[in-house]
Amino acid sequence: MSDWLEATFALLRPRALAALTRLFRDIDMAEEAFADACLKALTVWPKDGAPRDPLAWLLTTARNSGLDHVRKSQRRAAILSRHIEEFQPMPAETPDLDEMRDDVLRLLFICCHPELDRRDQIAIALRVVLGLSMEEIASGFLVKPKTMEQRITRAKKKISLSPVAFETPSPAERGARLGEVSLMVYLMFSEGWSTSAGPKQIKLTLCEEAIRLARLLAALFPAMGEQAALLALLLFQHARRHARIDRGGKLVALDDQDRGLWNRADIAEATGLLQKAKRTGHHGVYIVQAAIAATHAQAASVGDTDWASIESHYAALYALQPTPVVRLNQIAAQAKLYGAHHALKAMEPLAQDLSSYRWFHAMRGGLLQETGDHRSAITAFETVMTLGPTALERVAITEKIAISHKNLRNV
C-alpha cells in the first residue's frame, strides 16, 4: 500500500466509521464495510485515479457493501426489516457535512457506554475510532494482544445488546459520560502528536480532528471549565507543531525548539480559554495540564521557564491523578531545579511500575549522561530501543547512544 493511500484511509477512518455506525447501528458491521471499501479502493484508485471526494467514495462503497452483507446474512434479518428503506444503494455524492459534523463525537459517546468500565471504553475507542492495531493497544495496556482482542470483542457485544446504545445521548447522558469522552479526545490528540507506530512522529490531521471535537465539547458544555481547558491544552501543544521536527526530519526536544516557530495565534486563543476555565472555579486535570503548557508557552526561552511553577503544577496534578507517569513528569521538572542526581534518586521508586514505559528509560538515560555515567546511560537507551520507539525516536536514541560511546572512548 502506498504511503498516500495509507494516510488517506487513516485520515478518513474516524468520520467514515462514525457515519457508518450511525447508519448500521452496529460497530462490527461498520468496520467490515469500511474495510471492504478500502480493499476496493486499493484496486480501483491506482488504476482509475483517486476520486474527487475520497470520503464520499468510501462511504458509498462501504454503504453498498454493508447492504450486500445485510441481504446475505440471516443474522442481520432484523436490521434489514427495520431499515430496508435506509439501506438503498446510493450514488457517489458528497456527504452532508452538517449531518456528519458530530458523528465522530457521537461514536465516542457510544464507545463510552456506561456499562463498560473505563479501560474497555478506552480500548474500544482506540480500536474503532483511531484504528490502532491490537498489538499497539495491548502494548499500552501491558497485556497480550489476544487478551486485548477478547476484551474489545466483549465490549462490542455489550454495546450491541443495549437497546439505546446507538441513540444520540440525552443532555443528562452526555454529561454523565463527559469525562470519558474528554479522555478519548485527549488520547486522540496524543496519538496524533506522538504516534504509537509507523514512520511519522506527528499526524497533524488527527491532532486537528481532536481539536475539532474539543471545540464541539466546549460548545456543548460552555459552563464546564474542564472543556475549555481541554481545548486550551490541545492548542498549546499544537502551537509547537512546526518546531517539533527540524528540516532534516529529526525530532527536536522542547528545550531545543525554535520558539519563533510557535504559533502565537494558537497560544493567544489557548491563553484566553484557560483564563475562562479558571473563572468557572473548577479545578480539574485539564486545567492543571493547560496551566503547565501555558507556563512553557509564556517563556521566551528555556532559561526563562518558571520551573518552580511547573513543578508545583505537577504536584497539584499528582494530587488529582496519582499515577507513576504524572510523578515522572514532576521529577523531570525537579531535575531542572535540583539537578540530575536528585532526579535519578527520585525515579528509583518508579522503576518497577514504569519498567515497560519507554519515556522512563529515555529520561533516565539523559540524566545519566548529564552525570557522566555513560555506561549506564547506554543500557537505559538500549532498553528504550526494545520498547517500540517510533522511527524518529529510534534515530534520536541511536544518536544519544553514539554520544555516550564517544565519551567512553575519550575517557
C-alpha positions as CSV (number, residue, x, y, z in Angstrom):
1,M,0.0,0.0,0.0
2,S,1.3,3.4,-0.9
3,D,2.0,6.0,1.9
4,W,-0.7,8.2,0.4
5,L,-3.3,5.5,0.5
6,E,-2.4,4.5,4.0
7,A,-2.5,8.2,5.1
8,T,-5.9,8.8,3.4
9,F,-7.5,5.7,5.0
10,A,-6.2,6.7,8.4
11,L,-7.4,10.3,8.0
12,L,-10.9,9.4,6.8
13,R,-11.4,6.4,9.2
14,P,-12.9,8.3,12.2
15,R,-15.6,10.1,10.2
16,A,-16.3,7.2,7.9
17,L,-16.7,4.7,10.9
18,A,-18.8,7.2,12.8
19,A,-21.2,7.8,9.8
20,L,-21.4,4.0,9.1
21,T,-22.0,3.2,12.8
22,R,-24.9,5.7,12.8
23,L,-26.3,4.1,9.7
24,F,-25.9,0.4,10.5
25,R,-26.2,0.7,14.3
26,D,-23.5,-2.0,14.5
27,I,-19.8,-1.3,15.1
28,D,-18.6,-4.6,13.7
29,M,-20.7,-4.2,10.6
30,A,-19.4,-0.6,10.1
31,E,-15.8,-1.8,10.5
32,E,-16.3,-4.6,8.0
33,A,-18.0,-2.3,5.5
34,F,-15.2,0.3,5.7
35,A,-12.5,-2.5,5.4
36,D,-14.3,-3.7,2.2
37,A,-14.3,-0.2,0.8
38,C,-10.6,0.3,1.5
39,L,-9.8,-3.0,-0.2
40,K,-11.8,-2.0,-3.3
41,A,-10.0,1.4,-3.3
42,L,-6.7,-0.4,-3.3
43,T,-7.7,-2.0,-6.6
44,V,-9.6,0.9,-8.2
45,W,-7.8,4.1,-7.3
46,P,-4.3,3.2,-8.5
47,K,-5.9,2.2,-11.9
48,D,-8.6,4.9,-12.4
49,G,-7.1,7.6,-10.2
50,A,-8.3,8.9,-6.9
51,P,-11.9,10.2,-6.8
52,R,-12.6,13.9,-6.4
53,D,-14.0,13.2,-2.9
54,P,-12.4,10.1,-1.4
55,L,-14.7,10.2,1.7
56,A,-17.8,10.2,-0.4
57,W,-16.5,7.3,-2.5
58,L,-15.6,5.2,0.6
59,L,-18.9,5.9,2.3
60,T,-20.8,5.0,-0.9
61,T,-18.8,1.8,-1.4
62,A,-19.0,0.8,2.3
63,R,-22.7,1.5,2.5
64,N,-23.5,-0.7,-0.5
65,S,-21.1,-3.4,0.7
66,G,-22.9,-3.3,4.1
67,L,-26.2,-3.6,2.3
68,D,-25.0,-6.7,0.5
69,H,-23.9,-8.3,3.8
70,V,-27.3,-7.5,5.3
71,R,-29.1,-9.2,2.4
72,K,-26.9,-12.3,2.6
73,S,-26.9,-12.7,6.3
74,Q,-29.7,-14.2,8.3
75,R,-28.3,-12.7,11.5
76,R,-29.0,-9.3,10.0
77,A,-32.6,-10.0,9.1
78,A,-33.9,-7.9,12.0
79,I,-31.9,-4.9,11.0
80,L,-32.9,-5.3,7.4
81,S,-36.6,-5.4,8.3
82,R,-36.2,-2.2,10.4
83,H,-34.1,-0.2,8.0
84,I,-34.8,-1.6,4.5
85,E,-35.5,1.9,3.1
86,E,-32.4,3.4,4.6
87,F,-30.1,0.8,3.0
88,Q,-30.7,1.5,-0.6
89,P,-27.7,1.8,-2.9
90,M,-26.7,5.4,-3.3
91,P,-24.8,7.3,-5.9
92,A,-21.3,8.7,-5.2
93,E,-22.1,12.1,-3.9
94,T,-20.7,14.5,-1.3
95,P,-21.8,13.6,2.2
96,D,-23.9,16.0,4.1
97,L,-21.3,17.8,6.2
98,D,-23.9,19.2,8.6
99,E,-25.2,15.7,9.2
100,M,-21.7,14.3,9.7
101,R,-20.4,17.2,11.8
102,D,-20.7,15.5,15.2
103,D,-20.8,11.8,14.0
104,V,-17.3,11.2,15.5
105,L,-18.4,12.7,18.8
106,R,-21.5,10.5,18.7
107,L,-19.3,7.5,18.1
108,L,-17.1,8.5,21.1
109,F,-20.2,8.7,23.3
110,I,-21.1,5.2,22.1
111,C,-17.7,3.8,22.9
112,C,-18.1,5.4,26.4
113,H,-21.2,3.5,27.1
114,P,-21.8,3.4,30.9
115,E,-22.0,-0.4,31.0
116,L,-18.3,-0.6,30.0
117,D,-15.5,0.0,32.5
118,R,-13.1,2.8,31.7
119,R,-10.3,0.6,30.4
120,D,-12.7,-1.1,28.0
121,Q,-14.0,2.3,26.9
122,I,-10.5,3.5,26.1
123,A,-9.6,0.3,24.4
124,I,-12.6,0.2,22.1
125,A,-12.3,3.9,21.2
126,L,-8.6,3.4,20.3
127,R,-9.5,0.4,18.1
128,V,-12.7,1.7,16.5
129,V,-12.2,5.4,16.2
130,L,-8.4,5.6,15.7
131,G,-7.9,2.2,14.1
132,L,-4.9,1.2,16.3
133,S,-3.9,-2.4,16.0
134,M,-4.5,-4.9,18.7
135,E,-0.7,-5.1,19.3
136,E,-0.5,-1.3,19.7
137,I,-3.4,-1.2,22.2
138,A,-2.2,-4.3,24.1
139,S,1.2,-2.7,24.5
140,G,-0.3,0.4,26.0
141,F,-2.3,-1.7,28.5
142,L,0.6,-4.1,29.1
143,V,-1.4,-7.2,28.2
144,K,-1.2,-9.8,25.4
145,P,-2.8,-8.9,22.0
146,K,-5.1,-12.0,22.3
147,T,-6.3,-10.8,25.7
148,M,-7.0,-7.3,24.3
149,E,-8.9,-8.7,21.3
150,Q,-11.1,-10.7,23.7
151,R,-11.8,-7.7,25.8
152,I,-12.7,-5.5,22.8
153,T,-14.9,-8.2,21.4
154,R,-16.8,-8.5,24.7
155,A,-17.1,-4.7,24.9
156,K,-18.6,-4.5,21.4
157,K,-21.1,-7.3,22.2
158,K,-22.2,-5.5,25.4
159,I,-22.8,-2.3,23.4
160,S,-24.7,-4.2,20.7
161,L,-27.0,-5.8,23.3
162,S,-28.0,-2.3,24.6
163,P,-31.3,-1.2,23.1
164,V,-30.3,2.5,23.4
165,A,-26.6,2.3,22.7
166,F,-26.8,3.9,19.2
167,E,-29.2,6.6,20.0
168,T,-27.9,10.2,20.4
169,P,-27.4,10.6,24.2
170,S,-29.6,12.9,26.0
171,P,-28.1,16.0,27.7
172,A,-28.0,14.2,31.0
173,E,-26.3,11.1,29.5
174,R,-23.8,13.3,27.7
175,G,-23.0,15.0,31.0
176,A,-22.6,11.6,32.7
177,R,-20.2,10.3,30.0
178,L,-18.4,13.6,29.6
179,G,-15.3,12.7,31.5
180,E,-14.7,9.5,29.4
181,V,-15.4,11.3,26.1
182,S,-13.0,14.1,27.1
183,L,-10.3,11.5,27.8
184,M,-10.9,9.9,24.4
185,V,-10.4,13.3,22.7
186,Y,-7.2,13.8,24.7
187,L,-6.0,10.3,23.7
188,M,-6.8,11.0,20.0
189,F,-4.7,14.1,20.1
190,S,-1.9,12.3,21.9
191,E,-1.9,9.6,19.3
192,G,-1.6,12.3,16.6
193,W,1.1,14.2,18.5
194,S,3.3,11.2,19.2
195,T,2.2,8.2,17.1
196,S,2.4,4.8,18.6
197,A,3.7,3.2,15.4
198,G,4.6,4.0,11.8
199,P,7.2,6.2,10.2
200,K,5.6,9.5,11.1
201,Q,6.1,11.1,14.5
202,I,3.2,13.5,14.1
203,K,-0.2,13.0,12.4
204,L,-1.4,16.6,12.2
205,T,-4.8,15.7,10.7
206,L,-5.5,13.5,13.8
207,C,-4.5,16.4,16.0
208,E,-6.7,18.7,14.1
209,E,-9.6,16.3,14.4
210,A,-9.2,16.1,18.1
211,I,-9.1,19.9,18.4
212,R,-12.4,20.0,16.3
213,L,-14.0,17.6,18.7
214,A,-12.7,19.5,21.7
215,R,-14.4,22.6,20.2
216,L,-17.6,20.7,19.9
217,L,-17.4,19.6,23.6
218,A,-16.6,23.2,24.7
219,A,-19.7,24.4,22.7
220,L,-21.9,21.7,24.1
221,F,-20.8,22.4,27.7
222,P,-19.9,26.1,27.9
223,A,-20.1,26.3,31.6
224,M,-17.7,23.5,32.2
225,G,-14.2,24.8,32.8
226,E,-12.6,21.5,32.1
227,Q,-13.9,21.5,28.5
228,A,-12.4,24.9,27.8
229,A,-9.2,23.8,29.5
230,L,-9.0,20.6,27.4
231,L,-9.3,22.7,24.2
232,A,-6.7,25.1,25.6
233,L,-4.3,22.3,26.4
234,L,-4.5,20.9,22.9
235,L,-4.0,24.3,21.3
236,F,-0.9,25.0,23.5
237,Q,0.6,21.7,22.3
238,H,-0.5,22.2,18.7
239,A,1.1,25.6,18.6
240,R,4.5,23.9,18.7
241,R,3.9,21.7,15.7
242,H,6.3,23.5,13.3
243,A,9.2,23.5,15.7
244,R,8.9,19.8,16.8
245,I,10.7,18.3,13.8
246,D,13.6,20.0,12.1
247,R,14.2,20.3,8.3
248,G,16.2,17.1,8.4
249,G,13.3,15.2,9.8
250,K,14.7,14.8,13.3
251,L,12.8,15.2,16.5
252,V,13.5,18.4,18.4
253,A,13.2,18.4,22.2
254,L,11.1,21.1,23.8
255,D,14.2,22.8,25.3
256,D,15.9,23.0,21.8
257,Q,12.9,24.2,19.8
258,D,12.9,27.5,17.9
259,R,10.2,29.3,19.8
260,G,9.9,31.8,16.9
261,L,8.1,28.9,15.1
262,W,5.5,28.5,17.7
263,N,2.1,29.6,16.6
264,R,1.2,32.7,18.6
265,A,-2.4,32.8,17.4
266,D,-3.0,29.3,18.9
267,I,-1.2,30.4,22.1
268,A,-3.3,33.5,22.4
269,E,-6.6,31.6,21.9
270,A,-5.4,28.9,24.4
271,T,-4.5,31.6,27.0
272,G,-8.0,33.1,26.7
273,L,-9.6,29.7,27.1
274,L,-7.5,28.8,30.2
275,Q,-8.5,32.2,31.8
276,K,-12.1,31.4,31.1
277,A,-11.7,27.9,32.6
278,K,-10.2,29.3,35.7
279,R,-13.0,31.7,36.2
280,T,-15.5,28.9,36.4
281,G,-13.9,27.9,39.7
282,H,-13.4,24.3,38.5
283,H,-10.1,22.5,39.4
284,G,-9.5,19.5,37.2
285,V,-6.7,17.7,35.5
286,Y,-7.1,19.5,32.2
287,I,-7.0,22.9,33.9
288,V,-3.7,22.0,35.6
289,Q,-2.2,20.5,32.5
290,A,-3.1,23.5,30.5
291,A,-1.5,25.7,33.1
292,I,1.7,23.7,32.7
293,A,1.6,24.1,28.9
294,A,0.9,27.9,29.4
295,T,4.0,28.3,31.5
296,H,6.1,26.8,28.8
297,A,4.4,28.9,26.1
298,Q,4.9,32.2,28.0
299,A,8.7,31.6,28.4
300,A,10.7,33.4,25.8
301,S,13.5,30.8,26.2
302,V,14.3,27.7,28.2
303,G,16.3,29.8,30.6
304,D,13.2,32.0,31.3
305,T,11.0,29.0,32.1
306,D,9.4,29.1,35.5
307,W,10.3,25.5,36.5
308,A,9.2,26.1,40.1
309,S,5.7,26.9,38.9
310,I,5.7,23.9,36.6
311,E,6.9,21.6,39.4
312,S,4.1,22.9,41.7
313,H,1.6,22.4,39.0
314,Y,2.7,18.8,38.6
315,A,2.4,18.3,42.4
316,A,-1.2,19.5,42.1
317,L,-1.8,17.2,39.2
318,Y,-0.4,14.3,41.1
319,A,-2.8,15.0,44.0
320,L,-5.7,14.8,41.4
321,Q,-4.2,11.9,39.4
322,P,-1.6,10.0,41.4
323,T,-0.1,7.9,38.6
324,P,3.5,7.0,38.1
325,V,3.6,8.9,34.8
326,V,2.5,12.2,36.4
327,R,5.1,11.6,39.1
328,L,7.7,11.1,36.4
329,N,6.8,14.4,34.8
330,Q,7.1,16.1,38.2
331,I,10.6,14.6,38.7
332,A,11.5,15.9,35.2
333,A,10.7,19.4,36.4
334,Q,12.6,18.8,39.6
335,A,15.7,17.9,37.5
336,K,15.7,21.4,36.2
337,L,15.5,22.8,39.7
338,Y,17.7,20.4,41.7
339,G,19.9,18.6,39.2
340,A,20.2,15.2,37.6
341,H,21.4,13.3,40.7
342,H,18.3,14.4,42.7
343,A,16.0,13.3,39.8
344,L,17.7,9.9,39.4
345,K,17.2,9.2,43.1
346,A,13.6,10.3,42.9
347,M,13.0,8.0,39.9
348,E,14.1,4.8,41.7
349,P,10.6,4.0,43.3
350,L,9.0,4.2,39.8
351,A,11.4,1.7,38.2
352,Q,9.1,-1.3,38.6
353,D,5.8,0.4,37.7
354,L,7.3,2.1,34.6
355,S,9.6,-0.8,33.5
356,S,7.8,-1.0,30.2
357,Y,7.4,2.7,29.7
358,R,10.0,3.9,27.2
359,W,9.9,7.5,28.3
360,F,11.1,6.5,31.7
361,H,14.2,4.8,30.3
362,A,14.8,7.7,27.8
363,M,14.6,10.3,30.6
364,R,16.8,8.1,32.8
365,G,19.4,7.8,30.0
366,G,19.5,11.5,29.5
367,L,20.0,12.2,33.2
368,L,22.7,9.6,33.4
369,Q,24.5,11.3,30.5
370,E,24.4,14.5,32.5
371,T,26.1,12.9,35.4
372,G,28.8,11.3,33.2
373,D,27.6,7.7,33.8
374,H,27.7,6.8,30.1
375,R,27.8,3.0,30.5
376,S,24.5,3.1,32.5
377,A,23.1,5.7,30.0
378,I,23.8,3.3,27.1
379,T,22.0,0.5,29.0
380,A,19.0,2.7,29.5
381,F,18.8,3.9,25.9
382,E,19.2,0.3,24.7
383,T,16.2,-0.6,26.8
384,V,14.2,2.2,25.0
385,M,15.1,0.5,21.7
386,T,13.3,-2.7,22.9
387,L,10.1,-0.9,23.8
388,G,8.8,0.0,20.3
389,P,10.0,3.5,19.7
390,T,8.8,5.3,16.5
391,A,11.2,5.6,13.6
392,L,12.2,9.2,14.5
393,E,12.6,8.3,18.2
394,R,14.9,5.4,17.2
395,V,17.1,7.8,15.2
396,A,17.3,10.2,18.2
397,I,18.1,7.4,20.7
398,T,20.7,6.0,18.3
399,E,22.4,9.4,18.3
400,K,22.4,9.5,22.1
401,I,23.9,6.1,22.3
402,A,26.7,7.1,19.9
403,I,27.4,10.2,22.0
404,S,27.8,8.1,25.1
405,H,30.1,5.6,23.3
406,K,32.2,8.5,22.1
407,N,32.5,9.9,25.6
408,L,33.6,6.5,26.9
409,R,36.3,6.3,24.3
410,N,37.6,9.7,25.2
411,V,37.9,8.8,28.9
